[in-house]
Amino acid sequence: MNFKELAENLGLDEDEYLELVELLIETSRADLEGIEAAIRGENSDEAANGLHSIKGAAGNLGFMEIYDLARQGEQMAKEGMLDQLADTIQRLKSKVDSLAHVANL
């Protein structure tokens, strides 16, 4: 993953970009915990909101795999398909963890 190129696409230097990546990772992990709680509490709106947040941040930073998974999950939550979200949430966690590893965070 070329963080320098991704940073340049946004008009940032690599250090600034990596700070945003770190923030994305931290907030995504917190959002994913909240989403899991929303699923347990059968709260579709809260789950959709958390997924929307991840989707927006990932899209803005150019992480399209995370964006796509969050978009799919958000749609499922909006349709009340909470019982089918577990796989998507696990895949999102895996992608966020992989990003943290690649970014050495």
Protein Blocks (a to p, Z undefined) as FASTA:
>chain_A
ZZklmmmmnopafklmmmmmmmmmmmmmmmmmmmmmmmmnopaklmmmmmmmmmmmmmmn
opaklmmmmmmmmmmmmnopmmlmmmmmmmmmmmmmmmmmmnoZZ
